[in-house]
């Protein structure tokens, strides 16, 4: 049984039958957006804050490389983690806004391991062994998930359904909130919900609440972004706390040592078998 399957079974045992709804109370009385234009304007402002005028558009970059350390905490964090080591140093390469990514790591014997995904085709390679395409849940789940966390500020405007969720304080920081999802305004089994917290002071994305429908309908979490630094003109977070209410209850923490925007990810590095056709999202 894979890590993700074990995690799913554990959580289903704890809270079967529930479905999370991230909409604040006022939005739960609605069936469609009431302030879509303002919500989209806030998301656009947040993306613009991290990508100042004159920088190449994030989604036009040929690739991004990130060196990071991912550390997991507690029982759920231990069960959920995908990597062989904890903490685990990773080199993560991806094409912005696309389902194309490669992650490299080493196990406790120092053997290099690579995972890759393109158009929902997943592969793995250990050491000098030949690569192997696999339906492994960990690869299919974690690579797109980590990529989305890394580039969330630039990806949130893609949402099909957007609504202004009103102001709120986040540990003393005054924020605007934006609700976003796909398929239907109300919770559904197909699409995740997100609640973006945007600092009123500097318009940055400082927290992102999310559901994880791929795991179970009731699973929710939050990612808190901090330690922003300019890299190649982009304003990028260097610490991401992920948990139920981080940083108070972390499941894992991503510490980014180096961002390298505009680092190409050639097809030859990620599409190891060009004959593979795109697969539907699981």
N, C-alpha and C positions, 0 to 999 in steps of 0.2 A: 504494500500500500504506500502511495507517495505521501510526502509531507503534507501537501495540500489536502489530500483525501483524509488523512488522519485529523488534520485541523478541522475540516468540515464535519466529520463524524463527531468530534468532541463538542463543537458548538451546537450542532443539531440536537445532541443529547441534552444540552443545557437549556435550550430555549426553542424547541421545535414549535412551528406554527405561527410565530410572530413575524410581522413585517414592519420594518422601521420606516418612519416618515420624517424627513429632515425639515419639513416646512415649519416655520414658526407659527404660533397659534393663529395669527391674523390671516395667514395664507391658507390655512386648512379650511377656511370658509369659502375658498374660491375653487373654480374648476378650470380656470384659464388665467393667464397673466393679466394683471391690472396695470402694471407700470413697466412694461417690457422695454420701452425706449430708454428709460432711466437706468434700468439694470444693465442693458447692453453698453450704455455710455460709461458706466462705472467699470465694467470689465475692460473696455477698450482703454480707459484711462490707466488702469493698473498695468496692462500690457505695455502701454507707451512709457510708463515710468521705468520699467525694467529694460526697455529698448529705446534709448533716446534718439531724437531726430539725427539723421545722418548715418546711423548704423544700418547694416544690411538686414532686411527683414529676417527674423528668427527662422521662420518656416522656409525661407529660401536657402538656408545654409546647407552645404553638401554633407554635413555631419558635425557632430559634437562629441568630444571625448571628455570623460569625467573620471578622475581618480578619487575613490571614496573608501571609507571604512564603514561597514554596516554592523551594528552591535544590537543584539537582542537581549531582552530582560524578562524575568519571571517565567512562570510555567507556560502560559499561552505563547509568549515570545519564543520559548525554547521549542515548543511543539510546532509553531508556525514557520520557523526559519527554514530557508531552503539551502543555505550554503554549508559546506562541510566544516568550516571553522567558525568560531564565535569569540571575539570579533573577526570579521572577514574583510580583507582588503580586496577591492574589486577595481578593475578597469572597465568602464562601461562606455560603449560607443553606440551612437544611434543617429538616425536621420530624423531631424525634427518633424513632428507631425505625421510620421509614417510608422508602419508596423515593421521596422527594420532595426535590429539591434544585435550587438554581440557583447557578451560579458566574459572577461577572463579572470581567473582566480587560481589559487594553489590549495591543495589539500594538505593534511598534516604531515604527509611524506614529501612535500615539496613538489608534487606532480602538478603540472599545469592542466587546468580544466577550462574548456570553453563551451559556452552555450550560445546559440544563435536562433533568431526568429526572423522570418520574412513572409509576409502575406499569410500569417498564421501557420506556416510550416516551421516546425521546431527541430533543431538538431543539437547534438552533444558530441564532444570530443575529449578524450582523456589522454594526456601525454602525446606520444607519437602514434597512438592507435588511429585507424581511419575514423573519420566522422561518421555519425549515424543519425539519420532522421528518425524522430521519435515522437509519439503523442504524449510525451511526459507532461503532466499537469504543472509541475513546478516551472518548467521553462515557459510554457504558454501563459501561465499566470504572472510570474514575477517579472519577466523582462518588460512587457508592456506596462505593468503596474509601477515599477521603479522609474521607467521613462516618463510616465505621466506625472508622477510626483516631482521629478526634476524640472519639467518644463510646463508645469500647471498654469502659470500666469499667462503663457502664450497660447495655451490650448483651450482655456475656459470659454473664450468667445465663440468657439465652434458649436456650443450647445444649441440644440434645436428649440428648447423652451427656456426662457429667461424671465425673471421677475425681480423687481426691487423688493427686498425683504425688510427694509427699514434699518435704522441705526441701533447700535447696541454697544455696551462696554465690554471689552475683553481684557480682564485683569488690569483695569485702569486705563486701557487704550481705547479711545473713541473710534468706532468703526462704522462703515457702511456695510450692509450685508446684501448679497445677491444669491437668489435661489436659481438653480439651473438643473435641467434634466433633459430626457429625450422621451419620445413615444407618447406620453400622456403627462398632464400636469400633476395628477395624483400618482401615488406610488404604483408601480407595475413590476412584473417579474422579469422584464427584459432589460431595463435600463437603470443605471445608478442615478442617485440624486446627489447633488453637491450643494453646500452652503458656503460661499466664499466670504471671508471677513477681510475687508479692505481698510487699511488705516486712513482715517480722515486727514491726518496730518501730511502724509507723503504718498497716499494712494497705493501703497504696496499691498500685495497679497501677503497677509501675516498668518492666516489660518485657513484651512480648508477642511470642512466636515464632509464625510463621504459615507455612502453605503457600499457594501461589497456583495452585490447580487450574485456574482459568480460563485461565492462561497455559500451564502444563505441569505434569505430575505431580511433577517433581523440584524445582521452584522453591520455595525457602524464603527467609524473611527474618526480621528482628526489628525491632520498634519500641521504642525506649527513651524513657520519659516523664520529664520533669524540669521544674524551674522552676514548681512548683505555687503558685498564688495563689487567694485567695478572690475570687469574683466573684458578686455577688447571692446569697451564701450557699453557692454551689457551690465545691468545691475542684477547680480545673481546671489541667491542664498548659499551659505556654506554650512549651515546646520539645519536639519529637518528632524524634528521630534515627531514620532508617529505613535499614537496610542488612543485610549478612550477619552482622555482629557489631558494631553501632554502639555507641559513637561512633567506634570504631577504623576501621571500613570503611563509611562512609556512602555510600549511593546518593543519598539526598536528605534534607534537613532542613526541617522545617516550623517556622517561627518565628511565633508567634501574637502579634499586636500588641494585639488587642482581642477579648474574648468579650462577647457580648450575649445572655445567656439570656433567654427569655420575649419574644423579638421575633417577632411573627407572620409566617408565610409564607403569605399568602392564596392560595387556589386560582387566582385570576386571574393571579398572578405566575409560576406554575409550570405550570398546566394551560392552555396557550395554545390548545389545540383541545379543547374539552370533549367532542367526539364520539369521541375516541380511547378505545378499550377497553383494559383491562389486557392486557399481553403476558406470556407466560411468561418466566421468567428465562433468558437465553441460556446 
